[in-house]
Amino acid sequence: MQPDLKTPFRLLGQAATYTPSAGSAVSCKAMPVGGGETFTVGRVTFTADRPLFHVRRSEVTPAVGGVLTVDGTAHPVQAVEAVEGDARGLLWQVVPAWGALYDWTTPGSGGGSPHDPPDPSLTYTAAATSAGSGTLTVLSSGWTTGWARDGDSLTVDGDTYEITGDVQLSLIGMSYGFASVPITPALSASLAGGETVTYTPAGASNTRSVRAAIADYEASEIMAGIQTGDRRLIVRADDINPAPSTSDLVEIDGSDWSVVSVETIHQGADVVAWVCQVRV
């Protein structure tokens, strides 16, 4: 028999209005189920407000970006979840406070240090290299924030080569440059050194705002690839596209953190979230 939720919602629910990011507002009832959440840091304990609301699926279909107004207070919808134990799928749980927004960059070749392509105002030249080599060292006339990225290309002595791995700028002797950049095909002819190299980026990077919850690792977890200072970001599947990868960068408190591992959380065949280990 289908449970009747009208009575408890009529008695305990509060008058609410859900306003989607596009479309008309919908009147509904919202059941407050959240409250204070207690945190303990050392010997200090404090409680922060964490509102949660249940709404009936028959009345409203909330989505991230909408606003649930309950008794005159507007709550931006930051996550929508199923309700644990709701076997018949009668309710949605609306989460007004989930994680924070971070600038998340997937590299192409451009769009923000260190994903900017090498500075085009500088001059790039080849180091002496033998024919048949699968790498090429490129010297720069100055310092640049850019990287040589997998998929970018180098043109030297009339031939174009694709870069097959990421290389960061480093000090080579008395000059800056990109050491042993892997290329394909192999170098067609020997280079005496000093030949002009033209760098062509494969495309722009993708920087977007991603909502994620951040957490530190416990001391007992610092092992097997997890280092002191590493953090983890939990990202809901609906909150990021494309999926995170270990080439990504996340800006946290003004610093770029590299994604060093990605764990996928599944429910059956569906991806529901990713846990990203990040390192500054």
N, C-alpha and C positions, 0 to 999 in steps of 0.2 A: 504494500500500500504506500502511495506517495505521501511523505510527510507534509503537513500543512504548516507553512511558515508565516502565513498571514497574521495569525494571532500574536506570536512572539514579536514580530516586527511592528505590529500595530501598538503593542504595549511598551516595547523596549527600544524600538527604532526611533531615530530622530529625523525630522523633516530635512530633506536634502535635495540638491539640484546638481545633476551632472552635466557639465558643459564640455562637449568634445572639442578637439582642436579645430575641427571644421564641421559645421552643422548646428542644429538647434539644441537648446538645453532640454533636459529631460528631468521631470520631477520623480523622486523616488524616496525610499526610506533607507537610512544607513544605520547599521548597528555598530556602535563603538566597541571594539574588542581590545584595543591597545591600551597603553598607559605608560607608567614610568618604567624605564629599564635601568637596572642598577649595575654600576661598574665599580670594580675594585682594583686600585693601583697601589700595590704595597699595602700600607695600613690606611690608605685613604679610600673612602667609599662615597660615591655620589650617584644621584639618580637623574636621568635625563628623560624628557618627554618623548615618547615614541607612539604617535597615533597610528591606529589601524582601524579599518572599517570593513564590515561585511555588507554587501548589497546583494539583492536577489537578481539572479540572471534573467528572470522573467520580466524584470523592470528596466534593466539597464545593462549595456555592454561597455564597461569602462576600458580605456586604453591609455597608454603612456602619452603624456602631452595634454590630456584633458584636465579638468578641474572639478573636484567634488566639493561643493559648498554645503557644510553641515551647520545648521543653526547660525547662519551668517558668517561663518569662518571658511575661507577658501583654502582648500588643500590641493596643491598641484599633484597630479597622479604621476609618481615616478616608477611604480611597478604594479603589475596586476598578477595575482596568483590564484591558483585553486585553493580551496580550503581543506586542510587536512581532515580526513574522516568524513568528508562530504561525498559519500559513495554515489549519490544520484546526481551530483553536479548541479546543485541548486543555487550555489552562492559563488560570488567572487570576493576575494580579499583585496582591498585597495590599500596600497602602501604609499603614503605621502612622503616618506623620508627614506630613500634608499641610496646609499653610497654618495658619490660626488662625481662631477664632470671633470674629465681629463682630456687634454689634447693628445691624440693618439695618431702616430704617423707610421704608415706603411711605405717603405721607400720605393721610389721609382728612381728618379735622379733629379731632385730639386724639391724645394718647398720648405726648407728649414734645416739649419745646421743640426747634425752633420750630414744631412741628406742633400744639401746643395751640391750641384755638380761643381767640379773645379772651376775657379774663377776664370771666366772667358777673357778677362783683361790681361791675364798673365800669359807668358810664353812657355810652351812645353816642348821639350826636346828629348830625343831618344839617347839612351846610353849605348855604347858599343855592344852589339849583340850578334851572335853567329846565326847563319841561316839554319832553319829547322828548329830553332828554339821555340818552346811553348810558353815562354814568358818574356816580358819586355819591361825594362825599368825606364820610367818616364821622369825626367827632371823638370822642376818648376822654377820659374824666375822669381818666385816669392811664395809666401805662405798662403794657404787657402783652407777654408773649413771643409771643402768638399771631399768626397770619396770617389774612387773609381769603383763603379758598381757593376755587378753581374748583369749582363744584358746591354750595357753601354758599348760603344765602339771607339777604336782608335784608328786613325788613318796616318800612315807614315810612308814616305817614299812612293806614294801613289797607290798603295794597297791598304785595304780596310780589314781590321781584325776585331772580332767580338770578344769582349771581356767576359770571362767565365767565373769570376769570383770577386768578392769585395776586397778592396785594398785601401787602407787609410793612409793619409799623408804621413811621412816620417822624414827624419833627417838622414840624408845619404851623403856621407862625407861632409862637405861644407855647404851642401845644397839641400833644399827640400825636394821631395819627390815621392813617387809611388813605386815602391820596390817590387820587382818580380811580379808584375801584373800578369795573371794567367790569360792567355789569348788562344783563340781558334780562328782560322787554321794556324799551323805553325808558321813562323816567320819565313817568307818566301826568299829573301836574300839577306846577306849580311849587312849590318849597319855599322858605319865607322864611328858613329856617335855625333851628336849635334844636329841630326836631322829633325826638322819640325814635325811635331805630333799634333794632330787635330783631334780633340775630344768631342764626341757626340753622345749626349745622354739619351737613354732609351725612352724616357718619358718622365712626367711629373710625378712626385710622390703624392700620396693621399693622406692628408691630415684632416681628422674629423674629431668632433667632440663626442666622447664615449662615457657613459655612466658606469661606474664600477665601485665596488666596495673594497677597501684596502685593509689589509691585516698583516701584522708581523708574524714571523715564525717563532714558535716556542723554542726554548733552549734545547730541548730534547730532540728537535727536528733538524738541528744544525749538523748535517751529515750528508753523505752521498750526493754531492752536487749542490747542496744548499749552504751558503756562506753567511757568516755573521753580517748583518746589515741588509741582507736580501729581504724583500717584502713580496706579498702576493696580492694580486688583484682578481676579484671574482667578477666576471662579466656575464650577464644574462645573454642568452643566444639572440634575443630580439634587439639587443642594444648595440650590436657592432656588426658591420658589414664592410669589407670582407672579414672572414674569421681571423683572429689574431695569429701571428706567426713569430718565430724567433728572430726575424729581421726587423721587427717593429721597435719603435721608441715611444715611451710615454713620458710626458712632462709632469713631474710631481714637485710641487713647491719650488718651481723655477729651474729645476734640473732635469736633464734628460736621463731616463732610466731605460736600460735595454731589457727587452723580453728575452729571457734565457731558456725558458721552458714553458710549454703549454700543455695542460691536462684537460681533456675533454670529459665533461660529465654528461652521460646519456640517461635517458629514461626510455627503455626499449631501444628503438632505432632512432629516436629523436635526440638531437643535441639540445640540452636545456641551459648549459652554462659552460664557461671555460674558466680554469684557474691558471693565471699567468704568474710565473715567478719572474720578478724584475730585480735588476741590479744597477746601481748607479756607477 
